[in-house]
Amino acid sequence: MKKSTLFSHVGRPKIGRGTSVNPSVTHASTLLFEKADDLYNGNHRIYGRHGSEVHDALKEAFCALEDGAGCTLTPSGLAANALSILANVKAGDHILVSDSSYGPVRKFCDNHLVKFGVETEYFPPRLGKDIESLIRDNTSCLILESPGSLTLEIQDLPAIVKVAKKAGIITIVDNTWSAGLVYNPLNLGADIAVHAATKYYSGHSDVLFGAIISRTKELAAKVHATNIHLGNSTSPDDAYTILRGFRTITTRFERQEKTALTLAQWLQSHAKVDEVLHPALSTHPDHDIWKRDFTGSACLFSVVLKPCSQAQVLKFLDSLKYFAKGFSFGGYESLIIHCDPQLKRSHSDGFAGPLIRIACGLEDITDLQLDLEQGLATLSLDDNVA
């Protein structure tokens, strides 16, 4: 069954007489029972924090997306990343995190995990099977993001998973870039896939949400228990909105994917651009791995401008009409950010010029191209570089 068909039907009520198309939204903190024993016998959902019918439907959809055995919902993508790590580490552990991972995940590891005696070591994202040289007796988790945030490196997941399984290490992959539609880490051997559903599954930049999908029931139970211990919960309205996003995700994703690739190909030959970072381009260093493990690309890519001053970069960004300045991606609107102010790497020599990340929305591709063209025309490459 194709994903577009699956997502039109998964997580919907069983059809009877006058059945609503979508699951109902229940607003409740306290849940009431006729019999006192039902509060403690373990057979029922006993409190609103534990979810509702619409939460169950959304979990079913995410499990179908990633071929997972269980799903935990979180209030944001960062919460999903943090929870997936917390569920699988203990004091004294060592974890390996891709140097290209999402910045807030890096901050979580450096500023929070360290307080509990968990040591984080960052590894070059293209290390592949050679990651074995970094494994210690106390290494418990490998944290990956493919492509890498901002810099778009593709990681050799099958090679890394082979090393991790041999050592009994949990592999966690942030799969937000692909929306789970063109890349399936669990089928490549990873243990956990994480999504910032804030992006594509919201689709309208108005909901914060996350999901953790586990390959086995045992891992799913471990993540779920940690979530309960931490007291996390998600609202039924937000869960409903994310589930609604599933119904149209394939159509939106395909449109945005095509726009991004077309613009990336055009920018490759632009006089003001030094390099385009898009794994679907044959010039990308990891193109062969992308072609092997992925079935498509996404709405997000980066470009390296020819050397120019900070003032010129800001002038370029502020001249754009349809590309708004803002974080995130996967919504209906196109976005653009200057990456240099937040770019932090332990294993990189940097780039020849400023790094710019582009997120394509649902606008007409011709309008977006003309917008970038007029913006790039504002760059004066012969300025003194500050």
C-alpha positions as CSV (number, residue, x, y, z in Angstrom):
1,M,0.0,0.0,0.0
2,K,1.3,3.4,-0.9
3,K,1.8,6.0,1.9
4,S,-0.7,8.4,0.4
5,T,-3.4,5.7,0.7
6,L,-2.2,4.5,4.1
7,F,-2.3,8.0,5.6
8,S,-5.8,8.6,4.3
9,H,-7.1,5.6,6.4
10,V,-4.8,4.9,9.3
11,G,-5.9,6.1,12.8
12,R,-9.6,6.6,11.7
13,P,-12.6,5.3,13.6
14,K,-14.2,2.0,12.5
15,I,-17.1,2.9,10.2
16,G,-20.5,2.2,11.5
17,R,-23.7,4.3,11.3
18,G,-23.0,8.0,11.0
19,T,-19.3,7.6,12.0
20,S,-17.2,10.7,12.0
21,V,-14.3,10.7,9.6
22,N,-11.8,11.6,12.3
23,P,-11.4,10.5,15.9
24,S,-13.0,12.6,18.5
25,V,-11.1,15.1,20.7
26,T,-11.6,14.6,24.4
27,H,-10.7,17.3,26.9
28,A,-10.1,15.8,30.2
29,S,-7.6,15.6,33.1
30,T,-9.7,13.5,35.5
31,L,-11.2,10.2,34.1
32,L,-14.1,8.7,36.1
33,F,-14.9,5.1,36.8
34,E,-17.9,3.3,38.2
35,K,-15.9,0.7,40.1
36,A,-13.0,1.6,42.5
37,D,-10.9,-1.4,41.4
38,D,-10.7,0.1,37.9
39,L,-8.4,2.8,39.2
40,Y,-5.7,0.3,40.2
41,N,-6.1,-2.9,38.2
42,G,-4.0,-1.8,35.3
43,N,-6.6,-2.5,32.7
44,H,-7.5,1.1,31.9
45,R,-6.2,4.6,31.1
46,I,-6.7,6.3,34.4
47,Y,-5.7,9.9,33.9
48,G,-5.8,12.5,31.1
49,R,-2.0,12.8,31.1
50,H,-1.9,9.3,29.6
51,G,-3.6,10.3,26.4
52,S,-6.9,9.7,24.7
53,E,-8.5,8.2,21.6
54,V,-6.9,10.8,19.3
55,H,-3.5,10.2,20.8
56,D,-3.9,6.4,20.2
57,A,-4.8,7.2,16.6
58,L,-1.7,9.4,16.1
59,K,0.6,6.8,17.6
60,E,-0.8,4.2,15.2
61,A,0.0,6.6,12.3
62,F,3.6,7.1,13.4
63,C,4.1,3.4,13.9
64,A,2.8,2.8,10.3
65,L,5.1,5.6,9.0
66,E,8.3,4.0,10.4
67,D,7.2,0.3,10.7
68,G,7.7,0.7,14.4
69,A,6.4,-1.4,17.4
70,G,5.5,1.5,19.6
71,C,5.3,5.3,19.8
72,T,5.6,7.9,22.5
73,L,4.3,11.5,21.8
74,T,6.1,14.5,23.1
75,P,5.5,18.3,23.4
76,S,8.2,19.1,20.8
77,G,10.9,17.6,18.6
78,L,13.6,18.6,21.1
79,A,11.7,16.8,23.8
80,A,11.5,13.7,21.6
81,N,15.3,13.7,21.1
82,A,16.0,14.4,24.8
83,L,13.5,11.7,26.0
84,S,14.9,9.1,23.6
85,I,18.3,9.6,25.1
86,L,17.2,9.8,28.7
87,A,15.4,6.5,28.4
88,N,18.6,4.7,27.4
89,V,21.4,6.2,29.5
90,K,22.4,6.1,33.2
91,A,25.0,7.9,35.3
92,G,28.6,7.1,34.2
93,D,27.6,6.3,30.6
94,H,29.4,7.5,27.5
95,I,27.4,8.4,24.3
96,L,28.5,9.2,20.8
97,V,26.7,12.0,19.0
98,S,27.1,13.0,15.4
99,D,28.9,16.3,15.1
100,S,26.2,17.5,12.7
101,S,23.3,17.0,15.1
102,Y,20.6,19.5,15.8
103,G,22.0,22.4,17.9
104,P,19.6,22.2,20.8
105,V,20.3,18.4,21.1
106,R,24.0,19.4,21.5
107,K,23.1,21.9,24.2
108,F,21.0,19.3,26.0
109,C,24.0,16.9,26.0
110,D,26.6,19.5,27.0
111,N,24.5,21.3,29.6
112,H,22.1,18.8,31.1
113,L,23.4,15.2,30.6
114,V,26.8,16.3,31.9
115,K,25.2,17.1,35.3
116,F,24.3,13.4,35.7
117,G,27.7,12.1,34.8
118,V,26.9,11.2,31.2
119,E,29.8,12.0,28.9
120,T,29.1,13.1,25.3
121,E,31.7,12.6,22.6
122,Y,31.0,14.1,19.1
123,F,32.2,12.1,16.1
124,P,32.7,13.2,12.5
125,P,29.3,12.5,10.7
126,R,31.1,10.7,7.8
127,L,33.0,8.3,10.1
128,G,30.9,5.2,9.1
129,K,32.2,1.8,10.3
130,D,35.3,3.4,11.7
131,I,33.1,4.6,14.6
132,E,34.1,1.3,16.2
133,S,37.4,2.9,17.3
134,L,35.4,5.3,19.6
135,I,33.3,2.6,21.3
136,R,34.0,2.1,25.0
137,D,32.8,-0.4,27.6
138,N,30.4,2.2,28.9
139,T,29.1,3.5,25.6
140,S,25.3,3.1,25.7
141,C,23.9,5.2,22.8
142,L,24.7,6.4,19.3
143,I,22.8,9.6,18.3
144,L,22.6,10.3,14.6
145,E,20.8,12.8,12.3
146,S,20.9,12.1,8.6
147,P,21.2,14.4,6.8
148,G,23.0,16.5,9.4
149,S,21.3,19.6,10.6
150,L,22.5,22.7,8.6
151,T,25.4,20.9,6.9
152,L,23.5,18.0,5.3
153,E,26.0,15.1,5.7
154,I,24.5,11.7,5.1
155,Q,25.6,9.0,7.5
156,D,26.3,5.4,6.6
157,L,23.6,4.0,8.9
158,P,23.9,0.3,8.0
159,A,27.7,0.4,8.7
160,I,27.2,2.2,12.0
161,V,24.3,-0.1,13.1
162,K,26.4,-3.1,12.5
163,V,29.1,-1.8,14.9
164,A,26.4,-0.7,17.4
165,K,24.6,-4.1,17.5
166,K,27.9,-5.9,18.0
167,A,28.6,-3.8,21.0
168,G,25.0,-3.8,22.3
169,I,24.5,-0.1,21.8
170,I,21.2,1.7,21.2
171,T,21.1,3.6,17.9
172,I,18.8,6.7,17.8
173,V,18.2,8.6,14.5
174,D,16.5,11.9,14.1
175,N,14.5,11.4,10.9
176,T,12.8,14.8,10.7
177,W,14.4,15.9,7.4
178,S,12.8,13.0,5.4
179,A,9.5,13.1,7.3
180,G,9.9,9.3,7.3
181,L,8.6,9.2,3.7
182,V,11.9,8.7,1.9
183,Y,14.1,7.2,4.6
184,N,13.4,4.4,7.1
185,P,16.1,4.1,9.8
186,L,14.3,1.2,11.6
187,N,14.3,-0.9,8.5
188,L,18.0,-0.2,8.2
189,G,18.6,-1.5,11.7
190,A,18.3,1.5,13.9
191,D,16.5,1.1,17.3
192,I,14.7,4.4,17.5
193,A,13.5,7.0,15.0
194,V,12.7,10.5,16.3
195,H,10.5,13.2,14.6
196,A,10.0,16.8,15.2
197,A,6.3,16.7,14.0
198,T,6.4,20.4,14.4
199,K,7.7,20.5,10.9
200,Y,6.0,18.5,8.1
201,Y,3.2,17.0,10.1
202,S,2.0,20.2,11.5
203,G,2.5,21.7,8.0
204,H,1.3,25.1,9.0
205,S,3.9,26.2,11.6
206,D,1.4,26.5,14.4
207,V,1.9,23.4,16.5
208,L,4.9,22.1,18.5
209,F,5.0,18.3,18.7
210,G,7.4,15.3,18.7
211,A,7.3,11.6,18.3
212,I,9.6,8.7,19.2
213,I,9.1,5.4,17.3
214,S,10.8,2.3,18.6
215,R,11.7,-0.8,16.6
216,T,10.7,-3.3,19.4
217,K,8.0,-3.4,22.1
218,E,10.7,-3.6,24.8
219,L,12.3,-0.4,23.7
220,A,8.9,1.3,23.3
221,A,8.0,0.3,26.8
222,K,11.2,1.8,28.2
223,V,10.7,5.1,26.4
224,H,7.0,5.2,27.5
225,A,7.9,4.5,31.2
226,T,10.5,7.3,31.1
227,N,7.9,9.7,29.7
228,I,5.4,8.8,32.5
229,H,8.1,9.3,35.1
230,L,8.9,12.8,33.7
231,G,5.2,13.7,33.7
232,N,5.2,14.7,30.0
233,S,1.9,15.0,28.1
234,T,0.5,16.4,24.9
235,S,-2.8,18.1,24.3
236,P,-5.6,16.4,22.4
237,D,-6.0,19.4,20.2
238,D,-2.3,19.3,19.1
239,A,-2.5,15.5,18.6
240,Y,-5.6,16.0,16.4
241,T,-3.8,18.7,14.3
242,I,-0.7,16.5,13.8
243,L,-2.9,13.6,12.8
244,R,-4.7,15.8,10.3
245,G,-1.3,16.6,8.8
246,F,-0.8,13.0,8.0
247,R,-3.8,13.1,5.6
248,T,-2.0,15.6,3.2
249,I,1.7,15.0,4.0
250,T,2.6,13.1,0.8
251,T,1.1,15.7,-1.5
252,R,2.8,18.6,0.3
253,F,6.1,16.8,0.7
254,E,6.4,15.9,-2.9
255,R,5.7,19.5,-4.0
256,Q,8.2,20.9,-1.6
257,E,10.8,18.2,-2.4
258,K,10.6,19.1,-6.1
259,T,10.9,22.8,-5.5
260,A,14.0,22.4,-3.3
261,L,15.8,20.1,-5.8
262,T,15.0,22.4,-8.7
263,L,16.3,25.5,-6.8
264,A,19.4,23.6,-5.7
265,Q,20.2,22.6,-9.2
266,W,19.7,26.2,-10.4
267,L,21.9,27.6,-7.6
268,Q,24.7,25.3,-8.5
269,S,25.7,27.4,-11.4
270,H,25.0,30.8,-9.8
271,A,27.9,33.2,-9.8
272,K,27.3,34.2,-6.2
273,V,27.2,30.6,-4.9
274,D,30.3,28.7,-4.0
275,E,28.6,25.3,-3.1
276,V,25.2,23.7,-2.8
277,L,24.7,21.2,0.0
278,H,21.9,18.9,-1.2
279,P,22.4,15.1,-1.0
280,A,20.3,14.4,-4.1
281,L,22.9,16.3,-6.2
282,S,25.6,14.2,-7.8
283,T,28.2,16.7,-6.5
284,H,27.3,16.0,-2.9
285,P,30.1,14.0,-1.1
286,D,27.5,11.5,0.2
287,H,25.4,11.2,-2.9
288,D,26.1,7.5,-3.3
289,I,25.0,6.7,0.3
290,W,21.9,8.8,-0.2
291,K,21.0,7.0,-3.4
292,R,21.4,3.7,-1.7
293,D,19.4,4.4,1.5
294,F,16.9,7.1,0.5
295,T,14.1,7.0,-2.0
296,G,13.8,10.8,-2.3
297,S,14.9,14.1,-0.8
298,A,13.1,16.9,1.1
299,C,12.3,20.6,1.2
300,L,15.5,21.6,3.0
301,F,19.1,22.3,1.8
302,S,21.9,24.7,2.3
303,V,24.2,26.8,0.2
304,V,27.6,28.3,0.7
305,L,27.9,31.8,-0.7
306,K,31.0,33.2,-2.2
307,P,33.0,35.1,0.4
308,C,31.3,38.3,1.4
309,S,30.9,40.5,4.5
310,Q,28.4,39.9,7.3
311,A,26.7,43.2,6.2
312,Q,26.2,41.8,2.7
313,V,24.7,38.6,4.0
314,L,22.2,40.5,6.1
315,K,21.3,42.7,3.2
316,F,20.7,39.7,1.0
317,L,18.5,38.0,3.5
318,D,16.5,41.2,4.3
319,S,15.9,41.8,0.6
320,L,13.9,38.6,0.1
321,K,10.2,38.9,-0.2
322,Y,8.9,35.3,-0.1
323,F,11.7,33.7,2.0
324,A,11.0,34.8,5.6
325,K,13.7,34.7,8.3
326,G,12.7,32.1,10.8
327,F,13.7,28.7,12.2
328,S,12.1,25.4,11.4
329,F,10.9,23.9,8.0
330,G,8.2,21.8,6.6
331,G,5.5,24.4,6.8
332,Y,3.6,25.9,3.9
333,E,5.9,29.0,3.9
334,S,9.5,29.3,2.7
335,L,12.1,30.2,5.2
336,I,15.8,31.1,5.1
337,I,18.4,31.5,7.8
338,H,22.1,32.5,8.2
339,C,23.7,29.5,9.8
340,D,27.1,30.9,10.8
341,P,25.9,32.5,14.1
342,Q,24.8,29.1,15.4
343,L,27.1,26.7,13.6
344,K,29.2,24.8,16.1
345,R,31.3,21.8,15.1
346,S,34.2,19.9,16.6
347,H,35.3,18.2,13.4
348,S,35.0,20.7,10.5
349,D,37.3,23.2,8.8
350,G,34.3,25.4,8.0
351,F,33.3,26.7,4.6
352,A,34.7,29.2,2.0
353,G,31.8,31.6,2.6
354,P,28.7,32.2,4.6
355,L,26.4,29.1,5.1
356,I,22.7,29.7,4.3
357,R,19.9,27.2,4.9
358,I,16.8,27.3,2.6
359,A,13.5,25.7,3.5
360,C,11.0,25.5,0.6
361,G,7.3,26.0,1.1
362,L,4.3,25.7,-1.2
363,E,4.8,29.0,-3.1
364,D,5.2,28.9,-6.9
365,I,8.7,27.8,-7.8
366,T,9.1,30.7,-10.3
367,D,8.3,33.3,-7.7
368,L,10.8,31.7,-5.3
369,Q,13.6,31.6,-7.9
370,L,13.0,35.2,-8.9
371,D,13.1,36.2,-5.2
372,L,16.4,34.5,-4.7
373,E,17.8,35.9,-7.9
374,Q,17.0,39.5,-6.9
375,G,18.4,38.9,-3.5
376,L,21.6,37.4,-4.7
377,A,22.0,40.4,-7.0
378,T,22.4,42.6,-3.9
379,L,25.6,40.8,-2.9
380,S,28.9,42.6,-3.7
381,L,31.6,40.0,-3.7
382,D,34.4,42.5,-4.0
383,D,33.6,44.1,-0.6
384,N,36.1,43.7,2.1
385,V,35.1,40.6,4.0
386,A,34.4,41.3,7.6
